[in-house]
Amino acid sequence: MSTDNMLLFANLAIGGYDKARLPLRAKVIRSRGAGTEEVVPDGVQVLKDYIKLHPLTAQHTLCCPKCSACSNVGDGVLACTQLGCTLALCVPYGSNTAAACVEPPAGVSMAALVNTFVCPGCYKASGRIPPYRLTGQALAPLTEKRTVDRLCVVFLYLDSVHVRDHVFAALRHSMGLYNKGLVTFSTKLTITNTQPGRQEQSLAGLARQLSGRHSAGTPFVLFIATHSDPDGLLVVNVPQAAAAELGYTDMGEIAVPAGVLLHRFLGKLWCALPLGTALRGLFLIVCGSAVTNSTQFGLISRLVAG
């Protein structure tokens, strides 16, 4: 992914999709030269059609946890059992046979650890010493630092996770994972993640962390890393199976305005952002016409103020 154009907008003045009043693009025939034309599907309509095929019908079970220090996943990752804590760490067990972040105490079974595991931060808060040892790969990101007390970072990416991982790693090393005020969330810009059920499931943990009396005063930073089409609209991936559901045989992606993208991928969170009182920022990491097309750049600029 090219990162030729990178913009920072401060103080998001977000009023939700309805207030943004972004125009819906009808099907367009884009001229490529004399005698050559290209029919471009309306990305907004494609999103609407896809969501109609996947209505919210039932509650979904949250996925297995990911290690907060090294990002391992699977049955070797233990979530902290303390109420309100979201930290999880990996142990050398099951599918996780590589280097782990925790060396369990001798004689303690995995079944016992799953039901009783308490993270180092919660042990420290209670004035106790953990009965296990942290390995070298866990020590650096778990170092406690207090450059910022609270921060929420949301990252929407199209394909490569390189920039996302760099941003999250820098924040973790800057703030420290003992700092419970650091909240990170990311999701891939693929049409399947706009399903109401899947969206509700993925955002449930983030909503819990942002709830409470400090939520409105938490600084919020939003990253969008994608491509843009020749008209300056932002690209969303469409897997082959999803395209087939919609009746298309050859559609790898669609392009939609930034406001529509944010509404469809963040849902209620996007509409609730105007209630925030702290600093809110938008990083747009995109190649192509999103910032050179005056119409689309104007629409993006209307999402922010300051």
For each residue, the residues with C-beta under 8 A, 3 or more apart:
1: 158 159 160 162 163 225 226 227 285 287
2: 227 287
3: 6 163 225 285 287
4: 287
5: 284 285 286 287 288 290 291 292
6: 3 283 284 285 286
7: 282 283 284 291
8: 281 282 283
9: 12 281 282 283 284 300 301 303 304 306
10: 279 280 281 304 306
11: 279 280 281 304 305 306
12: 9 220 222 273 280 281 282 303 304 305
13: 274 303 304 305 306
14: 262 270 273 274 280 303
15: 18 19 20 274
16: 19 20 263 270 271 274
17: 20 22 259 260 262 263 270 271
18: 15 21
19: 15 16
20: 15 16 17 259 263 299 302 303
21: 18
22: 17 257 259 260 299
23: 257
24: 42 44 45
25: 28 42 43 44 231 233 257
26: 42
27: 39 40 41 42
28: 25 39 40 42 231
29: 37 38 39 40
30: 37 38 40 230 231
31: 36 37 38
32: 36 37 38
33: 36
34:
35:
36: 31 32 33
37: 29 30 31 32
38: 29 30 31 32
39: 27 28 29
40: 27 28 29 30 229 255
41: 27 45 46 248 251 254
42: 24 25 26 27 28 45 46
43: 25 46 47 233 236 254 255 256 260
44: 24 25 47 48 256 257 260
45: 24 41 42 48 49
46: 41 42 43 49 50 191 238 246 251 254
47: 43 44 50 51 191 194 236 254 256 260 264
48: 44 45 51 52
49: 45 46 52 53 246
50: 46 47 53 54 191 194 195 242 245 246
51: 47 48 54 55 194 195 196 264
52: 48 49 55
53: 49 50 245 246
54: 50 51 195 196 197 198
55: 51 52 196 197
56: 196 197 200
57: 197
58: 197
59:
60: 197 198 200 201
61: 201
62: 201 204 205
63: 201
64: 73 74 75 77
65: 73 77 78 79 88
66: 71 72 73 77 88
67: 70 71 72 73 77 88 89 90 101
68: 86 87 88 89 141 142 177
69: 89 90 101 137 138 141 142 177
70: 67 90 101 137 138 141
71: 66 67 165
72: 66 67 76 77 90 96 98 100 101
73: 64 65 66 67 77
74: 64 77 94 95 96
75: 64 93 94 95 96
76: 72 90 91 92 93 94 95 96 97 100
77: 64 65 66 67 72 73 74 88 89 90 91 96
78: 65 88 89 90 91 102 113 114 117
79: 65 86 87 88 117
80: 85 86 87 88 117 118 119 121 122
81: 85 115 116 117 118
82: 85 118 119 122
83:
84: 180
85: 80 81 82 119 121 122 180
86: 68 79 80 180 205 209
87: 68 79 80 119 121 122 177
88: 65 66 67 68 77 78 79 80 119
89: 67 68 69 77 78 101 102 117 119 134 138
90: 67 69 70 72 76 77 78 96 100 101 102
91: 76 77 78 96 100 101 102 103 104 110 113
92: 76 96 97 98 99 100 103 104
93: 75 76 96 100 110
94: 74 75 76 110
95: 74 75 76
96: 72 74 75 76 77 90 91 92 93 100
97: 76 92
98: 72 92
99: 92 135 137
100: 72 76 90 91 92 93 96 103 135
101: 67 69 70 72 89 90 91 134 135 137 138
102: 78 89 90 91 132 133 134 135 138
103: 91 92 100 132 133 134 135
104: 91 92 108 110 113 132
105: 108 131 132
106:
107:
108: 104 105 112 113 131
109: 112 113
110: 91 93 94 104 113 114
111: 114 115
112: 108 109 115 116
113: 78 91 104 108 109 110 116 117
114: 78 110 111 117
115: 81 111 112
116: 81 112 113
117: 78 79 80 81 89 113 114
118: 80 81 82 122 123 130
119: 80 82 85 87 88 89 122 123
120: 123 124 130 134 142 178
121: 80 85 87 124 125 142 144 177 178 180
122: 80 82 85 87 118 119 125 126
123: 118 119 120 126 128 129 130
124: 120 121 127 128 178
125: 121 122
126: 122 123
127: 124
128: 123 124
129: 123
130: 118 120 123 133 134
131: 105 108
132: 102 103 104 105
133: 102 103 130
134: 89 101 102 103 120 130 138 139 142
135: 99 100 101 102 103 138 139
136: 139 140
137: 69 70 99 101 140
138: 69 70 89 101 102 134 135 141 142
139: 134 135 136 142 143
140: 136 137 143 173
141: 68 69 70 138 169 172 173 176 177
142: 68 69 120 121 134 138 139 176 177 178
143: 139 140 173 176 178
144: 121 176 178 179
145: 173 174 175 176 179
146: 149 175 176 179
147: 174 175
148: 151 174 175 179 181 182 219
149: 146 179 181
150: 181 182 214 217 218 219
151: 148 171 175 181 182 183 218 219 221
152: 183 184 185 206 209 210 218 219 220 221
153: 167 168 171 182 183 184 185 221 222 223
154: 184 185 186 206 220 221 222 223 266 269
155: 164 167 168 184 185 186 187 223 225
156: 186 187 188 189 222 223 224 225 226 261 262 265
157: 160 161 163 164 186 187 188 189 223 225 226
158: 1 188 189 225 226 227 235 236 237
159: 1 237
160: 1 157 163 225
161: 157 164 165 186
162: 1 165 166
163: 1 3 157 160 166 167 223 225 285
164: 155 157 161 167 168 186 223 225
165: 71 161 162 168 169
166: 162 163 169 170
167: 153 155 163 164 170 171 223
168: 153 155 164 165 171 172 184 186
169: 141 165 166 172 173
170: 166 167 173 174
171: 151 153 167 168 174 175 182 184
172: 141 168 169 175 176 177 182
173: 140 141 143 145 169 170 176
174: 145 147 148 170 171
175: 145 146 147 148 151 171 172 179 181 182
176: 141 142 143 144 145 146 172 173 179 182
177: 68 69 87 121 141 142 172 182
178: 120 121 124 142 143 144
179: 144 145 146 148 149 175 176 182
180: 84 85 86 121
181: 148 149 150 151 175 214 218
182: 148 150 151 153 171 172 175 176 177 179
183: 151 152 153 206 209 210 218
184: 152 153 154 155 168 171
185: 152 153 154 155 202 203 205 206
186: 154 155 156 157 161 164 168
187: 155 156 157 193 202 265
188: 156 157 158 193 237
189: 156 157 158 193 224 226 234 235 236 237 261 265
190: 193 236 237 238 239 242
191: 46 47 50 194 236 237 238 239 242 254
192: 195 198 239 242
193: 187 188 189 190 198 199 202 265
194: 47 50 51 191 198 199 264 265
195: 50 51 54 192 198 199
196: 51 54 55 56 199 200 267
197: 54 55 56 57 58 60 200 201
198: 54 60 192 193 194 195 201 202
199: 193 194 195 196 202 203 265 267
200: 56 60 196 197 203 204 267
201: 60 61 62 63 197 198 204
202: 185 187 193 198 199 205 206
203: 185 199 200 206 207 266 267 268 269
204: 62 200 201 207 208
205: 62 86 185 202 208 209
206: 152 154 183 185 202 203 209 210 269
207: 203 204 210 211 268 269
208: 204 205 211
209: 86 152 183 205 206
210: 152 183 206 207 215 218 269
211: 207 208 215
212: 215
213:
214: 150 181 217 218
215: 210 211 212 218 276
216: 275 276 277 278
217: 150 214 276 277 278
218: 150 151 152 181 183 210 214 215 276 278
219: 148 150 151 152 278 279 280 281
220: 12 152 154 273 276 278 279 280 281
221: 151 152 153 154 280 281 282 283
222: 12 153 154 156 262 280 281 282 283
223: 153 154 155 156 157 163 164 167 282 283 285
224: 156 189 234 258 261 262 282 283 284 285 286
225: 1 3 155 156 157 158 160 163 164 285 286
226: 1 156 157 158 189 234 235 236 285 286
227: 1 2 158 234 235 286 287 288
228: 232 233 234 235 255 286 287 288 289 290 296
229: 40 232 233 235 255 288 289
230: 30 288 289
231: 25 28 30 255 289 293 296
232: 228 229 288 289 290 291 292 293 295 296 297
233: 25 43 228 229 255 256 257 290 296
234: 189 224 226 227 228 255 256 257 258 261 286 290
235: 158 189 226 227 228 229 253 254 255
236: 43 47 158 189 190 191 226 253 254 255 256 261
237: 158 159 188 189 190 191 252 253
238: 46 190 191 242 243 248 251 252 253 254
239: 190 191 192 242 243
240: 243 244 252
241: 244 245
242: 50 190 191 192 238 239 245 246
243: 238 239 240 246 248 249 250 251 252
244: 240 241 247 248 249
245: 50 53 241 242
246: 46 49 50 53 242 243 251
247: 244
248: 41 238 243 244 251
249: 243 244
250: 243
251: 41 46 238 243 246 248 254
252: 237 238 240 243
253: 235 236 237 238
254: 41 43 46 47 191 235 236 238 251
255: 40 43 228 229 231 233 234 235 236
256: 43 44 47 233 234 236 260 261 264
257: 22 23 25 44 233 234 260 261 296 299
258: 224 234 261 262 284 290 296 299 300 303
259: 17 20 22 262 263 299 303
260: 17 22 43 44 47 256 257 263 264
261: 156 189 224 234 236 256 257 258 264 265
262: 14 17 156 222 224 258 259 265 266 270 303
263: 16 17 20 259 260 266 267 270 271
264: 47 51 194 256 260 261 267
265: 156 187 189 193 194 199 261 262 270
266: 154 203 262 263 269 270
267: 196 199 200 203 263 264 270 271
268: 203 207 271 272
269: 154 203 206 207 210 266 272 273
270: 14 16 17 262 263 265 266 267 273
271: 16 17 263 267 268 274
272: 268 269 275 276
273: 12 14 220 269 270 276 280
274: 13 14 15 16 271
275: 216 272
276: 215 216 217 218 220 272 273 280
277: 216 217
278: 216 217 218 219 220
279: 10 11 219 220
280: 10 11 12 14 219 220 221 222 273 276
281: 8 9 10 11 12 219 220 221 222
282: 7 8 9 12 221 222 223 224 303 304
283: 6 7 8 9 221 222 223 224
284: 5 6 7 9 224 258 290 291 300
285: 1 3 5 6 163 223 224 225 226
286: 5 6 224 225 226 227 228 234 290 291
287: 1 2 3 4 5 227 228
288: 5 227 228 229 230 232 292
289: 228 229 230 231 232 292 293 296
290: 5 228 232 233 234 258 284 286 293 296 297 300
291: 5 7 232 284 286 297 300
292: 5 232 288 289 297
293: 231 232 289 290 296 297
294: 297 298
295: 232 298 299
296: 228 231 232 233 257 258 289 290 293 299 300
297: 232 290 291 292 293 294 300 301
298: 294 295 301 302
299: 20 22 257 258 259 295 296 302 303
300: 9 258 284 290 291 296 297 303 304
301: 9 297 298 304
302: 20 298 299
303: 9 12 13 14 20 258 259 262 282 299 300
304: 9 10 11 12 13 282 300 301
305: 11 12 13
306: 9 10 11 13
